[in-house]
Amino acid sequence: MNSILINAILSTSPHYDRLFDSLCWPVDVWPETERVEALTAFIEGLEHIIVQSETTKTQCIQDKTKSIIWTRCLPLLSRISTETDCVRFRENTAAVCRLAAICARLCDPVEAGRFALVILPSLRLSEEDQPGVERLSVEVASEALAVILPCLRGDEQLILSILSCVLSSIRTIPDGLLSRVTVRLLLAVLGNCNDAMHGSILNKTLSELCTWHASERTPPVTERTLLCLTSLSDHLLAPTEPDPRSCLRFWCVVQDGLIHRDSVSRKRALYLLKRCVASSQDQGVDCPSQQGNGEEILFKWTAKSSEMLREFWEDYVLVMETLEENQVHVVRPVLNRIDSLIQTTASEGEDLFHPSWLLCVYQRMFHSENKTLMRAGVCHLLELKVLQQPSFASAFSQFVVGPFMDVLSEMSLFCRAGGQRVGDCPELAVKLQIFLQNFFSSLPKDDRGRILLQMIQQLGSKHWCAVPLLFISQALSKLAPNPILAVDGLTALREVLRCTMITHQVLLRGAAQCFLLKSALCLINVSTVTLDDIFTFLGNFRTDESLCGGTALWDEVCVWLSSNEGHFKIMPRDGDGTASSKETIKAYVQFKIHQFLSVPACTGQTQRLPDPKEADKLARSILLCTDIERNHPGAKIGDTLQALLSPLVDTLNRVGPNIYMPLKKSDKSLQLVLRLLQLRETPKAHLDEVAAALERLIFQCADSIQEFIMRRLCGELLELCDMERAELYLCVLKQLSMHTSTIQPSCFPRLIKYSLSILQEPTQQSPSVASQVAQAVAMASLAMVCRLIEKQAIGPDTFSLLKQLNEHFYKSPWRSHPALGRFNERLLKPHTADSLSNEGGKGPLLQDWGRTAAHFMRDQWVCLSFLTRTLQHSELLRNTKTAVAALRCCVDALALLPSDLVLPVFAFMETVLPQLVTKDEALCVEAVSRTWELVHGLSNNAHDFWPALKGFISVAFHQTLLLLRNSQAPVLTATMKQIAAEIMELSESKNGVFSVLLQHCCHTWLPASEQSSDQEDGIFSSVFNHINIVAEGCIYGPVFRRDQRLVQDVQAYVEQLGAACATNTVVASDNRDDQLPRMCTLAFLSRLDASNGLHEKLMEQLAVTLLEKDKNVSKSLRISSNSLHHRVKNRVWQTLLMLLPKLKEEFVASILSSIFEAGFCSNQASVKYLIEWTMILILVRYPQQIGDFWACFDMHHEGTKTGICTFLAVLVHFEIILPTLKNPDMHLAKALDITLQWCFHHNFSVRLYALLALKRVWHLVEVRGEGTLDGLRGLSTVVKACLHQTEALKNTGNSNKNWTRIQEHFFFGAFHPIRDYSIETIFYTFPSLSGLADDEWIPLWKLEKLSCLFQTPPLRNPTPDLSRLQPGDWIQQDKSEEDKEERWAEVQKKITPWCLDIQDQDLDLQLVPQQRAARLGKQHGALLVVASLIDKPTNLGGLCRTCEIFGSSALVLDNLRHITDKHFQSLSVSSELWLPLLEVKPSELADFLQMKKSDGYCIVGVEQTSNSQSLQDYQFPEKTLLLLGNEREGIPANLLQLLDVCVEIPQQGVIRSLNVHVSAALLIWEYTRQRLVSTSSQEKSIHG
């Protein structure tokens, strides 16, 4: 219509100038879009006039249009570039660019070139540059260039310049503009060049993109490269040059895209792969056409193998597309396709299929967000048989040491598989061991060492979690012995030990060390390493965690060293370049001892203590060498040690009398002695011979050592660096004193007297370093003496001298607490700080002063706690004021001391706090609270937390404090209960915390040692003040996070290894199992004596408390299986069942109604069996309660109809109850009467239970004989008929199966309620047979560790019948047999849009949308819905109806034939008659979208991408084109870059996507809603 109107105007008005002037706008005004479009239509109408007019008129018109380009279009484009309103920006840009294109078309081609050259620099606009008068925004510039390009067809040079500029802008342009700018221009350049240039432009584009990707192979570069290649796919894959399929770099881009983290990039890469395969199949020629110059070929196609290749790539695409679902149940059916791919690749070799394509599949699975899918991928790779082929093993090697090792760092992979029990090795760990063995045995021999080294370096390159590192180390230790690692392998292993394991749990860290050491012994090439390398390496294994004498690992190291002796690499010694060709270990150790003790003469300067690591390495070498020599025939340990240690013994004999011996030599000899004495203590008795020989040798020098140490401690240690020496000397003296015969009688008295004299010296106003160090040494010496007296390592005569120390603390004047003397006395920092180091007081020695002062205060509290415990008439016991002041000093000390030095303060508080609980409650509360705050703050510091927690609990839950009643100290008792609650809360996240409290309390209430009855009852009575602790212990067992549970499972596995893993022998057993609190509580309860009144009272109160807990939990609306509520109920009834035999009949009668009420609740199977067992035992022990039991059948529990099954199950075991009843015939008749009634219940489960009970009860009647039968003659016919009908259920499906299963069920079959009553049945067998998670089972091996504490009931079952059964329940449904998977079974195969066979259309259906709309006379909005990719008629019919209802401007289909489809019409309900319809083929969509974009439409796609906008936040422009994707594939990758914006619908569910019609309806409504809101607002503003 516009063209007709313009032609009419031009034909009637020859004054073109006036029309120009009237349609143009002032330069400084922003015109309306309609004005620009009118001017465009006017100039477009002049085009045919120019052809017919004379030259003058033509020139005039061209001048006018030229002026419009430079004075109207260009300035307006600059102003548009600064616009922030997206809708106005898009509409104006499209209108002005169309105007510029029309003007350029009428002008000289040179003018279009000038215009392009002016715009071109704007493409290089960086993010910092702002658009202005001379520079446009990138988006405006790209649109202007795209519309002007048709005018530049003849200017090849300019087109190439534009191409270069576009390609360079790809690297710098912002992500949001990339697809809208570069793709638009690239397609425009290709669409407006001649045929001669087309190939060269494509070649240049492909080359530059692939070269850029090869030089910067990063995810962002891959993403941008894929976007451009996908947009050019129609051109690149045409049967012309260049052919990207023969380009290695192109396939590298595709493969990087397939494993990209961004789903859209993966989609684009897969699109390119599918297009290449389709193109290869269509063309039917070999690719590459000729063999390259040694370049790797990733993609190959041959005509003779086209069918096999097609199937391979179809399967490959299927696998990659299915992996996008990220759901295991969807992916699992295609895993067999991976096997098919692998077998095809293996059979055909790398000639057709490169193994790197398979690596993409695995890497895609490894990158999955779904951990289960990731685990499936890892397991699948571990089971690959093809890796046993050398060629495949080599091809996969870098993948194994790279991405595969990365994914193994995921801890959740090593969770237990279904069917595995606690303590089993995880399934994946077992597979990993087998995989690595096969993988390394398949590698070429020359590559094994290199690959293994890379793998170990990967372990040391980052911080690994404890669990993966443990199992990888174990897998390495299982490799076949093969000398393939050199000294760099030792270095890599040492890096793993030093850097990646420092924060791991002790047990797991120790186990990993054991496995790594075993790996080294199997894989080290001894000819490439020296003995010094080996012993340096062994120094990285901690003695208290792994490598300790007396363990199997120690013996293994000794055997390895002995077997390889003489084969190690020889390192020339200093001063001796002619080392022998073979070096024995004994000779090496002797040389190292000489070297260690060889020190230069003393220079007179202050020296720090030598590094103790050197002594540790040498001591370990000596002990290993001794054990090696001991195994030689005829060897004598004493002679061996004498030969090895003769230089050391000689030095030690001279260290005392020779005062001129260099101090460094003396110190090093004592360091070596100390380390030897510490390492002599081994867990195995057979090494006592070595230990004894070592002690005899060293203790020969005891007098000389003591003389030296006493001389040094008594006056020679005056420098700050001497504090380290004092610690060394005191440690050596402590080791010697453990053997009293070696200590001189005058040694300790002399040390005590000297130390006291130093401490009693008056304080100097300006203290010197010497005086302060002397005081610190004196206090440390006295603290050591106190510890030795407590250990009875020193005779009692020495103790009398320490009374003066008591006077020192309590009698000396002190201004803060006059009665306390020198409590919390602090060292004064020396004023002459420049004497502390050679660097003017700024060296490391000065930094040690704070630590020295803290140790000084700590040693004070060591002495104080010792004196308070041992002195009979302590000042604290006599004087309350003194005790109060002392406790106040304790509180102050907690704030002054570092957290790792507070244990002596706790020990002191443990003595003084009980004395003040009733005298100064407020102070006691403050002391306990402050102490708990300190301990709680250490919860993330495992090294200090556990000792501090044990010390705190000994203080806060002291026997005296536990005895406190609320009336005696209400605030303190409330504080204790609050702290107990916080300990329970902390235990939910930190295993073992509650165990410490519970073990302490149980030991306090019921000590193992014999005590008087009155004293024992007095202590036991305190349990009633804290019965909540016992009750919590009965039901304790938090549901941990998966990672916490996994760590516990792995720790259980390590423990199960026993002595085979040295860490189990070495690591101090500190059981932090989450089941330990329950086991301790159960052991405590089993020791209770029913004849003791207090014990009886506790059991009754506990039973009532537990029943109340069960009742409260049962109020929950729904208790799911293995939930915390289910577990709590199960633990309650386990405890009640264990206590039942000890409860009095009167008490049982009082709680019987609660037990029966619990039976009517809706209980999980495990709880139900325990309640039934409890009822059976009650009726057996107390048969007089049978009347209450019969009454339960008359109760009406409509809410839980199946609750009656519990009572019917009791009747199944009536044969056990009947012998205890009076008048059994009457009760048999009652049982028959009841069961017969329930046999006719409408609920199937109730009927089944009733029938089983009827069968068992009738059997009892028959056994009892004719007398009983005569009395029941009236019921006989009915009973037999019921049983006969039941047994006849042989061909009635599930009924017969369930009847068979319930009879075979363990509770009604093998289980005997009396015979099988044991701890094992209650806590292990029943949970394992009744569906409880295995972490709820308490294994027998755990119970046996506490077997000494269990008294009643018996620990084990008398018969193994129950333990042989498999878990199962009769109510489970039949599992159908899995059918074999067909080739495409249960898998959606994606469509290939470019391969669709579109039939010729019926011309009668080609309706003109404009005519249809005019005929309908309807008003439509501007929303254009494009559904050309949708192929299901039902979706299209529903979509047509939705579009018509909400007034869309048109609906675009791929074929108008759809409207005649009956499925379409059933949902469209004639809406196609009222809605304009367009037809655009899928292959034409790219051009259609480009055309609509030029018309100012915003192209919106419904797709989830990294830049998607949420539907609730997006504002739709008025001119919106909504592109809908295919039902399965979505929007093809080649169309994604044409979108202006991607909108996604917010989701909260698990399913990843909505139906396409539903998605479209949501967006159409949101568009309509925004338009309605906008219209309403405008009307209000007009009328307002």
Disulfide bonds with the S-S distance in Angstrom:
none
